[in-house]
Amino acid sequence: MSTYVVAGVTGRVGSVVAAELLARDQRVRGLTRDAARGAAWAVGGGDAAVGSLDDPTFLARTLEGAAGFFVLLPEDPFAADFHGGRRAMADAIVSAVREREVPHVVVLSAVAASLADGNGPAKDLHYLERAVRKTAARVTVIRASWFQENVGAVVPAARAAGIYPNLLGAADVAFPTIATRDVGRMVAALLLAPPPTSEVIDLVGPSYSARDLAKALGAALGKPLQVVDVPPPARVGALVQAGLPQSFAQEVAELYACVESGRVRPEGDRLISAATGIEQVLPGLVGR
């Protein structure tokens, strides 16, 4: 029996990673910032470690004896220094991995992280990827495609106004998506059977256009939805109206523009496809 440390253990991906490992009789230390949620998760058999990813002392203590470490960079849209905070996390992660000589690290990243700049929040993932590779650990980077769960962000507008706001470019152009459950399963499998060398894996699932997603969401809600394209100049304003702070809205708009430019494409060592479709994910997003 080995011990694995899982960041974001109460989140969509981390919870699946932990559940898969526990089901295979492995020890799991789950990292969380919320003591109450950590305690509730630990009832299932894991060991909750409450602390922050930007604390190298906490991380080093938690990583002691770990056979593998799943790590990600949480997004806090309301952070005073969004990029500075995430890079502090990356630095703390690298420091702790190096100190504890963790043999294998699985990093949750994104396709846009292949670029160093001009890609919104993904620039911090690029920084993390490069930093962890400088340790002695074997590093497996999973660059996930667009999360199907992102559709949840438009559910309020769909319910209230019967619309599907589209910020992803041409509404009829399909793009790869991925369900977070498939990401979690892949992470667990890689922790249990590490690849022979460090590598970058592009993880994709079914491709959908914005119109496809609107049709599927409408079916789940029991009402037709009208796709409303939001042009680039209006995106920041639309995101602010949806509740995001101006600075983070600008970062997200930058990411959309980067994707539309054609600069974002799979560039990993290998590509793996998963099968979960949007119809399997939507019930959990709309409360059915």
TALINNOR-V197197 format. One record per pair of residues at least 24 apart in sequence whose C-alpha atoms are under 6 Angstrom apart, sorted by the first residue. I is the first residue (numbers start at 0). J is the second residue. If there is no record, write none. Layout:
i | j
I | J
I | J
This chain:
i | j
0 | 25
1 | 25
1 | 26
2 | 26
2 | 27
2 | 65
2 | 66
3 | 27
3 | 65
3 | 66
3 | 67
3 | 68
4 | 28
4 | 29
4 | 68
5 | 29
5 | 30
5 | 69
6 | 30
6 | 69
6 | 70
7 | 31
12 | 179
12 | 183
15 | 183
16 | 183
16 | 187
52 | 88
53 | 87
53 | 88
53 | 91
54 | 91
55 | 91
55 | 95
58 | 95
59 | 95
63 | 99
67 | 103
67 | 104
68 | 104
69 | 104
69 | 105
70 | 106
71 | 106
71 | 107
76 | 247
89 | 127
93 | 131
97 | 134
101 | 136
102 | 136
102 | 137
103 | 136
103 | 137
103 | 138
104 | 138
105 | 138
105 | 139
105 | 140
106 | 140
107 | 141
108 | 141
108 | 142
109 | 142
109 | 143
110 | 142
110 | 143
110 | 144
111 | 263
118 | 253
118 | 254
118 | 257
119 | 250
119 | 251
119 | 253
119 | 254
137 | 197
138 | 197
139 | 197
139 | 198
139 | 199
140 | 199
141 | 200
141 | 201
142 | 201
143 | 202
144 | 176
144 | 177
144 | 203
145 | 176
145 | 177
146 | 176
146 | 177
146 | 178
147 | 176
147 | 177
147 | 178
151 | 284
161 | 224
162 | 224
162 | 225
162 | 226
163 | 213
163 | 225
163 | 226
163 | 227
164 | 227
165 | 227
165 | 228
165 | 229
166 | 229
170 | 208
170 | 209
170 | 210
171 | 208
171 | 210
172 | 208
173 | 206
173 | 207
173 | 208
174 | 206
174 | 207
175 | 203
175 | 204
175 | 205
175 | 206
176 | 203
176 | 204
176 | 205
176 | 206
177 | 203
177 | 204
199 | 267
199 | 268
200 | 267
200 | 269
200 | 270
201 | 267
201 | 270
202 | 270
202 | 271
202 | 272
203 | 272
204 | 272
204 | 273
204 | 274
